[in-house]
């Protein structure tokens, strides 16, 4: 967020959509109860780390499939990071794998009948890149997808199986993109922002096919843009690439913190003496 805002004054939110997912935005100190005792300027902006991967850990809001339940139950932290487990690249391939195994082992074997699925049975043997490769297959007969299954899993797929596989990958990828749009929309609605830029990084955002388009479409539906904005005017809330944001952002934050220390604004700085020495040395 900070790195993107340095070059784009319309940037208000920063997101990561990769192995994990999270977001940050700028809030006024007066709206943050934890900061009341510091007597800060209520209009002073403060970066908020949403940690939205933990949204709905109580499982009261988002509809979950049986496969979401399995992933949560068998994860190192059951009951935690529920939102992240439906979005992040770490889990997309496993969701896909669990569905296929279930379709094979059910009362009626729907896929891969008579074939050895030993490799497919291995948990987390498929990653988001596997799904991305399926969605990138441009051949009408899904030749690349068939080769992928045969070479990686030793499974020979029929044409109907390939079509099912493609549709399953699309559903999982689309759900992830649309859920991320829910998070972005929630921040924008909370701040009553109608026209801002959102910086995003992470392998799912930058590399997963159709992710950006699906996310943008979901934002339009959630925020009801067609009723407010004419065609050809662009999206009022745009999610834009913010590559290497963490490295550049950390450097900018360090520089801004030193600047604050020089001005005597030490709120939130733990080792104030050490920072004051650095600020003095940089004069």
Secondary structure, DSSP 8 states (H G I E B T S, - for coil): -HHHHHH-TTEEEEEEESSSEEEEEEEEGGG-GGGGGGT--TT-EEEEE--GGGTTTT-SSS---HHHHHHHHTSTTTTS-TTGGGTSHHHHHHHHHHHHHHHHHSSS--SSTTS--TTTTSTT-S-HHHHHHHHT---TT-HHHHHHHHHHH-----HHHHHHHHHHHHHHHHHHHHHHHHHHHHHHHHHT-SSEEEEEESHHHHHSTTHHHHHHHHHHHHHTGGGTS-TTS--SEEEEE-TTHHHHHHHHHHHHHHHHHHTT--TT-SSHHHHHHHHHHT-
